[in-house]
């Protein structure tokens, strides 16, 4: 069996390539040849109408380019995760809409209007309503950020206005800040409707975020039945074969879905828990065939 591992052409740092190695090794153990292809390489071939040589049996889509995912599906290649799932996780506004439809608990969210930066009057009028809805502090989050990037905390009106202007016509949203989960969350890796590994993340400094990329620390974690259930339901709502689901804690300790990542890095959680997440992904794909 032949597979492609589709990645972004700029993800050459060791923190990315180590994850790709795990997937290739897991595939090799199952007799599968998993070849890395970059988005740049494939777009060139597709857009120039060139025949793709040795079309794979499947693609593990470890990128965030919704258009490329759609393109590959149109020529009949099965994607894991599929294009619909990629779109639903890459764009946090769509994530919110789809999870809200399935009544999955999240921080209260207001998607910023597209014209929010058109004028000071529009901004101020809308921000008054945001403050009434949430009170400070308030999270501002870019719809296409990752690794804790494009996530900001506004503590007053001045910061809220400044951060709103900073997005400068980029899509973003406002969220209530879950104070009870400040600087801590849980990452659960779900594969094929099963929670296969989990870790507790906490800020290694005074950062309100727990992401490892911004200095967060990690510990092995055994998720509760509630945490497993909400993580699985979030993946089902987004039509995901596998994903990393980030959960916050409400005041009662119950889980709230913060974000869902269709290509969550697996090296750290695999080493921490002793669970080979890559093997679970490859075995899941085999079962699909």
C-alpha positions as CSV (number, residue, x, y, z in Angstrom):
1,X,0.0,0.0,0.0
2,X,1.2,3.5,-0.9
3,X,0.4,6.6,1.1
4,X,1.4,10.3,1.0
5,X,2.1,12.4,4.0
6,X,1.2,15.9,2.9
7,X,3.0,18.6,4.8
8,X,3.6,22.4,4.6
9,X,6.8,23.1,2.7
10,X,8.1,25.4,5.5
11,X,7.8,22.8,8.3
12,X,11.4,21.7,8.3
13,X,12.3,22.3,11.9
14,X,13.0,19.2,14.1
15,X,9.8,19.7,16.2
16,X,7.9,19.0,13.0
17,X,10.0,16.5,11.2
18,X,10.3,14.2,14.3
19,X,6.5,13.8,14.1
20,X,6.7,13.0,10.4
21,X,9.3,10.3,11.2
22,X,7.0,8.7,13.7
23,X,4.3,8.4,11.1
24,X,6.6,7.0,8.5
25,X,8.1,4.5,10.9
26,X,4.6,3.3,12.0
27,X,3.6,2.9,8.3
28,X,6.7,1.0,7.5
29,X,6.0,-1.5,10.4
30,X,2.6,-2.2,8.7
31,X,4.2,-2.7,5.2
32,X,3.0,0.7,4.0
33,X,5.3,3.1,2.0
34,X,4.5,6.6,3.3
35,X,6.1,9.3,1.1
36,X,6.3,12.9,2.1
37,X,4.9,15.4,-0.3
38,X,4.8,19.2,0.2
39,X,1.9,21.5,-0.5
40,X,4.1,23.6,-2.8
41,X,5.1,20.5,-4.8
42,X,1.6,19.2,-5.2
43,X,0.1,22.6,-6.1
44,X,2.6,23.0,-8.8
45,X,1.7,19.7,-10.4
46,X,-2.1,20.1,-10.0
47,X,-2.2,23.7,-11.3
48,X,-0.2,22.9,-14.3
49,X,-2.4,20.0,-15.3
50,X,0.4,17.4,-15.0
51,X,-0.4,13.8,-14.4
52,X,0.4,12.7,-10.8
53,X,2.8,9.8,-10.9
54,X,2.1,6.8,-8.6
55,X,-1.1,8.2,-7.2
56,X,-1.4,7.0,-3.6
57,X,-4.0,4.7,-2.0
58,X,-4.5,7.4,0.6
59,X,-3.2,10.7,2.0
60,X,-2.4,11.6,5.6
61,X,-3.1,15.3,5.3
62,X,-0.8,17.0,7.9
63,X,-1.3,20.5,6.5
64,X,-3.9,23.2,6.9
65,X,-4.4,24.2,3.3
66,X,-8.2,23.6,2.7
67,X,-7.8,24.2,-1.0
68,X,-5.2,21.6,-1.5
69,X,-7.3,19.1,0.5
70,X,-10.3,19.8,-1.7
71,X,-8.2,19.5,-4.8
72,X,-6.8,16.1,-3.9
73,X,-10.3,14.8,-3.1
74,X,-11.5,15.9,-6.5
75,X,-9.1,13.5,-8.2
76,X,-10.3,10.7,-6.1
77,X,-7.7,10.3,-3.3
78,X,-9.0,9.4,0.1
79,X,-7.8,11.9,2.7
80,X,-7.2,11.4,6.5
81,X,-8.4,13.9,7.7
82,X,-10.9,14.8,4.9
83,X,-11.2,18.2,3.4
84,X,-14.3,19.0,5.3
85,X,-12.6,18.2,8.6
86,X,-9.6,20.3,7.7
87,X,-11.8,23.3,7.0
88,X,-13.7,22.7,10.3
89,X,-10.5,22.8,12.4
90,X,-8.3,25.3,10.5
91,X,-10.9,28.0,10.8
92,X,-11.8,28.5,14.5
93,X,-15.0,30.4,13.6
94,X,-16.2,27.3,11.7
95,X,-15.1,25.1,14.6
96,X,-17.2,27.2,16.9
97,X,-20.3,27.0,14.6
98,X,-20.1,23.2,14.1
99,X,-19.6,22.5,17.8
100,X,-22.3,24.9,18.8
101,X,-24.7,23.1,16.5
102,X,-24.0,19.8,18.4
103,X,-24.4,21.5,21.7
104,X,-20.7,20.8,22.7
105,X,-19.6,23.1,25.6
106,X,-17.1,25.8,24.6
107,X,-16.2,29.2,26.0
108,X,-18.9,31.7,25.0
109,X,-17.8,33.2,21.6
110,X,-18.6,36.1,19.4
111,X,-17.3,36.0,15.9
112,X,-16.0,39.5,14.8
113,X,-18.0,41.0,11.9
114,X,-15.9,41.4,8.7
115,X,-16.3,45.2,8.8
116,X,-15.3,45.6,12.5
117,X,-12.2,47.7,11.4
118,X,-14.0,49.9,8.9
119,X,-14.5,52.8,11.3
120,X,-14.0,53.8,14.9
121,X,-17.7,54.1,15.4
122,X,-18.3,50.5,14.3
123,X,-15.6,49.3,16.5
124,X,-16.6,51.1,19.6
125,X,-20.3,50.3,19.2
126,X,-19.6,46.6,18.8
127,X,-17.0,46.4,21.6
128,X,-19.5,47.9,24.1
129,X,-21.7,44.9,23.4
130,X,-18.7,42.5,23.7
131,X,-17.8,43.9,27.1
132,X,-21.4,43.6,28.3
133,X,-21.5,40.0,27.1
134,X,-18.2,38.8,28.7
135,X,-16.7,41.4,31.0
136,X,-12.9,41.6,31.3
137,X,-10.6,39.9,30.7
138,X,-11.6,38.9,27.2
139,X,-9.8,36.6,24.7
140,X,-9.2,37.7,21.2
141,X,-8.2,34.9,18.8
142,X,-7.3,34.8,15.2
143,X,-9.4,32.3,13.2
144,X,-6.2,30.8,11.6
145,X,-3.6,30.9,14.4
146,X,-1.9,27.9,15.9
147,X,0.6,27.0,18.7
148,X,-0.8,29.8,20.8
149,X,-0.1,32.4,18.2
150,X,-2.8,35.0,17.5
151,X,-4.3,34.5,20.9
152,X,-4.4,37.6,23.1
153,X,-5.9,38.7,26.4
154,X,-7.5,42.1,26.8
155,X,-7.8,43.4,30.4
156,X,-9.5,46.7,29.7
157,X,-11.2,48.8,27.1
158,X,-8.0,50.3,25.8
159,X,-6.4,46.9,25.2
160,X,-9.6,45.5,23.7
161,X,-9.7,48.4,21.1
162,X,-5.9,48.1,20.4
163,X,-6.0,44.4,19.8
164,X,-9.2,44.6,17.7
165,X,-7.4,47.1,15.4
166,X,-4.3,44.9,15.4
167,X,-6.2,42.2,13.5
168,X,-6.7,44.7,10.7
169,X,-9.4,42.9,8.6
170,X,-8.1,39.4,9.4
171,X,-10.9,37.1,10.6
172,X,-10.9,36.7,14.4
173,X,-13.3,36.1,17.3
174,X,-13.9,37.2,20.9
175,X,-14.2,34.6,23.7
176,X,-14.9,34.7,27.4
177,X,-11.8,34.0,29.5
178,X,-12.1,30.9,31.6
179,X,-10.4,32.1,34.7
180,X,-10.7,28.7,36.4
181,X,-8.4,27.3,33.7
182,X,-5.9,30.1,33.5
183,X,-2.6,28.7,32.2
184,X,-3.7,25.1,32.2
185,X,-5.5,22.7,29.9
186,X,-5.6,19.1,28.8
187,X,-4.7,17.7,25.4
188,X,-6.4,14.5,24.4
189,X,-5.4,12.7,21.2
190,X,-8.4,11.0,19.6
191,X,-8.1,8.4,16.9
192,X,-11.1,6.6,15.4
193,X,-13.5,7.7,18.1
194,X,-11.1,6.5,20.9
195,X,-9.0,8.6,23.3
196,X,-5.6,7.0,22.9
197,X,-3.4,9.4,24.9
198,X,-3.7,12.5,27.1
199,X,-1.5,15.0,28.8
200,X,-2.0,17.9,31.2
201,X,-0.4,21.2,30.1
202,X,0.4,24.1,32.4
203,X,2.1,27.4,32.0
204,X,5.8,27.4,32.9
205,X,5.6,31.2,33.6
206,X,2.8,33.8,34.0
207,X,1.4,33.2,30.6
208,X,-2.4,32.6,30.4
209,X,-1.8,30.0,27.7
210,X,-0.6,26.5,28.4
211,X,0.8,25.7,24.9
212,X,4.2,24.0,24.9
213,X,5.2,26.3,22.1
214,X,5.0,29.3,24.4
215,X,6.8,27.7,27.4
216,X,4.1,25.3,28.8
217,X,5.0,22.2,30.8
218,X,3.4,18.8,30.4
219,X,2.5,15.9,32.7
220,X,1.0,12.5,31.9
221,X,-2.8,12.6,32.5
222,X,-5.7,10.2,32.8
223,X,-8.8,11.9,31.4
224,X,-12.1,11.5,33.1
225,X,-15.1,9.9,31.4
226,X,-16.6,13.3,30.8
227,X,-13.4,14.5,29.2
228,X,-13.2,11.5,27.0
229,X,-16.8,11.9,26.0
230,X,-16.6,15.6,25.0
231,X,-13.3,15.0,23.1
232,X,-14.8,12.2,21.1
233,X,-18.0,14.1,20.4
234,X,-16.0,17.1,19.2
235,X,-14.1,15.0,16.7
236,X,-17.4,13.4,15.5
237,X,-19.0,16.8,15.1
238,X,-16.1,17.9,12.9
239,X,-15.9,14.6,11.0
240,X,-12.3,13.9,12.1
241,X,-10.5,10.5,11.9
242,X,-7.9,11.8,14.4
243,X,-7.2,15.0,16.2
244,X,-5.8,16.7,19.3
245,X,-8.6,18.1,21.4
246,X,-7.7,20.9,23.9
247,X,-9.9,21.1,27.0
248,X,-10.3,23.8,29.6
249,X,-11.8,23.4,33.1
250,X,-14.9,25.3,34.2
251,X,-15.4,26.3,37.9
252,X,-16.7,22.9,38.7
253,X,-13.8,21.1,37.0
254,X,-16.0,20.0,34.1
255,X,-14.4,20.1,30.6
256,X,-14.9,22.8,28.0
257,X,-13.6,22.4,24.4
258,X,-11.1,25.2,23.7
259,X,-9.7,24.1,20.3
260,X,-9.4,21.0,18.0
261,X,-6.3,20.4,15.9
262,X,-6.5,18.0,12.9
263,X,-2.7,17.7,12.7
264,X,-1.7,18.0,16.4
265,X,2.0,17.2,17.0
266,X,2.3,13.7,18.5
267,X,6.0,13.3,19.5
268,X,5.7,14.9,23.0
269,X,2.5,13.1,24.0
270,X,3.8,9.8,22.6
271,X,7.1,10.0,24.6
272,X,5.3,11.2,27.8
273,X,2.6,8.5,27.8
274,X,4.4,5.6,26.0
275,X,1.5,5.4,23.6
276,X,2.5,5.3,19.9
277,X,-0.1,7.7,18.5
278,X,1.3,7.3,15.0
279,X,0.6,3.5,15.1
280,X,-2.9,4.2,16.2
281,X,-3.4,6.5,13.2
282,X,-1.9,4.1,10.7
283,X,-3.9,1.1,12.1
284,X,-7.1,3.3,11.9
285,X,-6.4,4.0,8.2
286,X,-5.8,0.3,7.5
287,X,-9.2,-0.5,9.0
288,X,-10.9,2.0,6.8
289,X,-9.6,0.1,3.8
